[in-house]
Amino acid sequence: MNEDDFRKWSRTAADWGADYRETLGERPVRSRSAPGEVTAQIAKTPPEAPEQMEAIFADFERCIMPGMTHWQHPRFFAYFPANAAQVSVIAEYLVTAMGAQCMLWQTSPAATELETVVLDWLRQALSLPEGFSGVIQDSASSATLAAVLTMRERALDWEGNKKGLAGHPAVRVYTSNEVHSSVDRAIWISGIGEENLVRIPVSGAQRAMDTTALEAAIRRDKNAGLNPAGIIACVGGTSVGSTDDVAAVCAVARKYGLYVHVDAAWAGSAMICPEYRHFWQGVEDADSIVFNPHKWLGASFDCSAHFLQDPDSLVKTLAIQPEYLKTHGKDHVINYSEWSIPLGRRFRALKLWFLIRAHGLEGLRTMIRNHVLWSEHLAQKIAETPDFELVTAPMLSLFSFRYVPTGTRDLDELNQRLVNAINDDGRIYLTQTRVDGQLAIRFQAGQFETTEQDVLSAYDVIRDCAATL
Ligand SMILES: *Cc1c(COP(=O)(O)O)cnc(C)c1O
């Protein structure tokens, strides 16, 4: 490809992207592709001779697009959002064109310095105290793993990396049974082991960890000679938005010298609005906090903001400097690869900078407030509809409900059929979860361009589909 072709096809791609976004609402949200259908469209062997871009691009539309689920669709109400505000997509075009690998300060000083500045913008936007330093991780899962490794090293007097875990009393980590599966994986990968992840039961409408039970578990472990290392609190759990009392968790942690990591992967974006900050009251006492601007704030995937009270303990856990990575004479710069698990780093700060400047914090707050308000209205409407009930009340823009016509023997089966019918219909996309063993249908509004009309239209689709069962 020569420079002229590059220019031509870059323009084609940009036009394609704009057309796609403009007409997105007309497509079914979830892909209708059957397993193997995409595979069957693609050549089994790689071409020996070069092919024309025209043919490659045409095949992209023909073979690939039918197999895509549209996460930027305004009626995507499944899982949590993975937003890509247009302005952040533009920043990603630029980043992709440069293709810089930003592992060290010197491998692109602007990437490092902008990351420091925009993470401090985010810190201010969330109203976290000045003591917190931020870093962009590829995902909340990586941030949680980094936090768990830090807890482990701190509890082992920084000897775990060198000597392994054998020969030490078991390292113990505490969490509720509502946390994301990334916590389980962090515990597996860190070598702490699933049996040393102590699950504290939840109680109350917020499904918060019972901190009396938490303290009792820590005491019991200490008395048994085990090594309590840290607590993972959750604000806005993935299933139905379970939210721990962060202040109470931090108070227990302080008493026993434990490290606290707060997983607010989805809900953290809402904390740019002062009126929602009660959901993580006490967060300034946490050691580590993660939230994903790629979920609700509008930064395109991937972009996970990780804030640390004491980044030195993270660096002490993860930094390694073989000769080929030494940056002689550049001792007072940040090398963010020492703050994360992969060495290589994409330039992720640019899209945040573009996003926050183009929309302003006030624009982003309005978007989030609207989603919460519209979701609350929809929840109320569903609650008032005969044969429907709310299973969990709205936590920000997330709630869950069930279809409960009288005389139904298997409500779980019926509700699964309803989810399937809704998603086959294609106008909206919802997913299910389990709450206290029962199947419930989740709804969340969070797509950047969703409108009140889009949210309300979910009501008609849900009722239409229920009527067909
Ligand atoms: C989405 C989510 C995660 C995982 O986020 P990734 O960035 O995909 O790793 C973790 N915790 C919670 C509460 C989430 O909602």
PDBQT file of the ligand as one rigid body, heavy atoms in Angstrom, charges set to zero:
ROOT
HETATM    1  C1  LIG A 501     -17.053  -5.025  33.838  1.00  0.00    +0.000 C 
HETATM    2  C2  LIG A 501     -16.612  -5.283  35.220  1.00  0.00    +0.000 A 
HETATM    3  C3  LIG A 501     -15.347  -5.820  35.491  1.00  0.00    +0.000 A 
HETATM    4  C4  LIG A 501     -14.415  -6.293  34.408  1.00  0.00    +0.000 C 
HETATM    5  O1  LIG A 501     -13.974  -5.275  33.648  1.00  0.00    +0.000 OA
HETATM    6  P1  LIG A 501     -12.875  -5.506  32.498  1.00  0.00    +0.000 P 
HETATM    7  O2  LIG A 501     -12.394  -4.124  32.242  1.00  0.00    +0.000 OA
HETATM    8  O3  LIG A 501     -13.615  -6.106  31.358  1.00  0.00    +0.000 OA
HETATM    9  O4  LIG A 501     -11.839  -6.392  33.046  1.00  0.00    +0.000 OA
HETATM   10  C5  LIG A 501     -14.969  -5.945  36.800  1.00  0.00    +0.000 A 
HETATM   11  N1  LIG A 501     -15.772  -5.568  37.803  1.00  0.00    +0.000 NA
HETATM   12  C6  LIG A 501     -17.007  -5.064  37.593  1.00  0.00    +0.000 A 
HETATM   13  C7  LIG A 501     -17.864  -4.669  38.752  1.00  0.00    +0.000 C 
HETATM   14  C8  LIG A 501     -17.457  -4.917  36.283  1.00  0.00    +0.000 A 
HETATM   15  O5  LIG A 501     -18.686  -4.429  36.064  1.00  0.00    +0.000 OA
ENDROOT
TORSDOF 0
